[in-house]
């Protein structure tokens, strides 16, 4: 690259950095209240004075109202409407008792409240206590429908139903139902059913004497048939059972045509005094056949097409967290995997794709943390020998103390320190790296405002003791490093009284905020070079640093529904290495991040990194996402990474009608148009259920078909095996960024 172009690119960055500073001078119709102190307001009649204890006011409206002689009872008929706080009762006829605030309603009785809706032939209801008896009643309490010969509302949270059924289908003749002799429902807690028979249509399927349903965390049953290249045809099942308020059990039973049976049990638990945790297990005695299908294992001569390869695979995960008190916590984690391809996590990659993509925490450790009046102290032990191929470093133990922003006396000086003792050992059989290390990293700062600029000068140093180095003749050495620097930042803004309406979205006012920041860091060359030490973590790799970080943030804000919204947010930043740093005086990559939200349902985002020295883009990432209610959504992403790939992704969801919707996801290379991954999902609404027909193909992993059923009443159910989606705002990010 010619020298003049380097100068031009550097000047261009500074112009952008300062450009934001040049444009700123800187620094309902009223209605009468139907409620009154008399309690009842009788339509076309005089007042009926009733004041229930727990109801602020009650209003009675009807075509005809009659009173007793002592004005203690009212009989209303014809289009009766009784309003009590947030509940409304409709009926053909009602008798109201003044003294006890109780009414008996008959004929097309319907009660509408926030918690539920009740339809009954007759009701005896106490407005003061919120209790009542309902004859031949049907209760709608999403997602459940309950019908019984008699329903007794014992209290606000307890209801008893006798001789009826429960279902999540809202049809008058439900597709399925649980016929129940007696049902006790404790609102938001649990339901206890006795004498239960499960019906599909009019056909009885199963009978149990007693069933307990936890209403806090409902059980889920999932059946997922499908086809995948590695497994052939498969059937995955999952059953979730709430054994008690403290224990939830998840049972997995899977059948794969080409590899056999897999099973597992997950247990989620809580204890009254010792925290909560989860235990996940899975076992598969994998018998990988050589043919594609079980019925095609022999050739025309009757000989087997190949040997069946057997592998024993299993994993055990246990994680427990105990919040001992408000300042103290402890975490235990055990992760054991048995796999013939453990180094590449083959078992996790093939059987648990979600975990593999997320990057599972495979460490086994104990961590104790305590918040002190000043700072936080922690104690950690790692046991790498559980999975030496995945976790190679033992910490036995590591003790750490962090103090952040501690003011020193009555001065304006602040102390930040991190002190750590670590006993390291590499558990690999052919690697005997080990050392005891004591590291202390201290920094004193003096934040102060000078004019309109907030400054924070600081000075500090890091000293590290090692009991061993790479050289067997070097023992008990101390390495030191001095560092200093300053952070400067300020902000300017300008406000315009601008109002507009775009696609039904209002923008009330505009505010432009510019925030320039400069950070200077000088870290002297360590007294001992990093090559003398075994590399356990970043502390061992300390090196000289001398740089300035430049950042400029521009924001254009408005107000929508009295909330501040960023219409545009643009951050431009880079590092400039000064004399004495590696590789010498130079700008680092220019980084830019731009977000644009013109309206609530439209988002644009771009990220770029430009290497001006070599004249190429490290990466360019562009995403656009449109989401218009639940009718349709569309996302598009463009991803370019130097020396890696250039990809394009799209994601489309469209609801054809109330019964059908589809989703299409594609990821392909721009250079030759090769599709790297595609997925097509067609979803059918089966009233109580939703059915997904899923076709998935990924280059190198073959084709998979699957069918998934889920109860609509339980929307938190897993919907598919692959879970491809437009992960806004980084839809195109499907490859690893190169390092510079």
C-alpha positions, 0 to 999 in steps of 0.5 A: 500500500502506498504511503500516501494512501495510508495518510489519506485513510488515517486523515479520513478516520479523524475527519469522521471522528470530528465530523459529529462536533461540527454541526452542533451549537451544543450544550376522552369524553367525561362520563358520570360515575355509576358507583356511589356510597349507597352500594347499589345503583338500581336502574330506573329505581331508587338506590339499594343500600348494600356495602359488601366488606371486600367490594368497594361498590356494586352496581345492579341493572335490570329491566325490572326490580322489586324490593321487600318491605324492609328494603332488605332484599331486591328481586331483579329480572330481565337482562340482569347485570351485576358489576362488583369491582372487576367481576361482572355477572349476567343472568335472567333473574337474581335475588340479592340479600342486603345483609350478607351481600349474597345473590342467587342467580338463575337462567343463562348465568355468566360471570366474567372476571380477570381470572376466569369465565364461568357459564352455569344454569344457576349460581349462589354467589357471595360478593363479599367473600368471592365464594359461591356454588355453581350448578351445571357449570363450565369454567374457562381458565386458560388454557383449561376448560372445566365442566361439572355438575356442581362447582364449589368456589370455596375461596378466592384460590380454591375451587372444587368440581364434582362429576365433570371433565377437564380439557384444553380443547374449547369445543363444546364436544372436545376432541379429548378430555379427562373425565373426573369424579372430583377435582380440587383446583388451587389457583396458581398452585396445583390441581388434584384429580380423583377418579380420572379416565382419559377419553379420545372422543367418546373412547376411553383410553386410560384410567388412574385413581389419582392425578396431581397437576402442578399449575406453576410448571405444567408437564409436557409430552413431546413426540418427534418422529423424523429422518436424519442421515446419521441416524436413519428414521428416528423417534424421540420422546420426552415426558415431563412429570412434576413429582412434587413442588420441589422435584421435576422429572424429565424422561427421554426415550429415543429410538434411532434406526441406524444406532439403536436406543438411547435413554436418559433422565433429567431431574430438576430440584429445589431444596428448602435451605440448600439451593437448587440444581439439575441432574442430566443423564443420557446413555446410548449403547450405539450399534452403528450398522453399515447399511442405510436401513435395517431391512437392507443389511445384507446384499444379494448373496445374503452376506452382511454389507459390513460390520456393526460398530458398537460404542458405549456413550454416556454423559452425566451433568450435575450443577447445583447452586446454593445462595447461602445468604444474600452475600454468599453463594456456592456452585458445584458442577460435575460434567462427565462424558464417555465418548470414543471421539471425546477430543472432538466432542463427537457424542455431544455434536451428534446427539445434542446439537443445541448444546454443541452449538451453544458451547457447553461448559464441560468443566468440573469445579467448585466455586465459593463466592462471598461479598464483603463490605469492601470487595468480593472474595472467591475460592475455586477448585477445578478437577480436570481429570474427569474429562482430561481431553476437554479440560486440561488445567487443574486449579487446586485451589484458586483464591481471588479477591476483587476490589473495584472503585473503593474511595480512599478516605475523604480524598477523590482517589479510588482504588481498584485491585485484583489479588489472586493465588493459583495452584496450577497443574496440567493433567495431560499424561505427557505434560507436567506443567505446574506452578504456584502463582500469586498475582496482584494487579493494582490501580489508583485513579483520580476522576475529575471533571475539567470543564465539559470533559470527564477525565480519569487519570490512573496509575498502577502496576502488576506483580506476579510470583511464580514458583516455577518457570519453563526453565527447571533451573529457575524457581521462585521468580517475580515478574513486574509491570508498570502501567499508567494512562488516562480516560477522557470522555464528554458528550454534546447534544442538540434538540429539534422540535420535530414531529412526524408519523411514519407508517403509523409510528409517531416520532416526537422530537429529535435529539442528537447526542455525540459522545467522543472518548479517548483512552490512553494506556502505557504498560511497560515491558514486563521484567521477565518475558512471557516466553519464560512461563507456561501459559495457563491464562492471560496473566501469563502472556503479559506484554508491553503495550502503548496505545490510544483507543479512539471512539466516537458515538453518534445517537439520534433519539426520539420519543414514542409512547413517552419512551426514549428510542434510538433511531440511529446509533453509530459507533466508530472506533480504532486503536493507535499503537504508539512507539514501543509497542508491537508492531510499532506506530500504526492504526489498528482495524477501523471498527464501525457499528451502525443500528437504524430503527426507523419504525418499531417493526423494522431494524437494520444493523451493520458491523464492519472491520477494515484493515487499512494496512493490508487494504481489506475488510476483516469482516462485514456483517449486514442484517435487516429484520421486519416483523409485522405482528404474528402474520409474517416476518422476514430477515435477511443477513449478509456475512463476509469474513476475509479468508473464511467465507462470504455467506447470505442468509434469509428467513421468512415466516408467513401465516397463510390462514388460522390453520397453516403457516410456514417458515423458510430458512436458507444459508448459502455461499455468495461466491458460487451460490452453493446452499450450505443449509436450508430448512422448510417448516410447515405448521398445521394448527390441529386445534389443541395441537400444533404439528410441524413438518420439518425438512432440514439439509446441511452440507456435510450432515445430510438430510433430515425429516421430522414431525413434531407435535406440541400442545398449544396449551404449553407454548414453552415446549421444544418445537424442533430438533435443529432450531434454526432461526434468524437470530437477530441482529446477527443473522449472518454470523455463521462463521468464526471471525479471523483474528488480526 
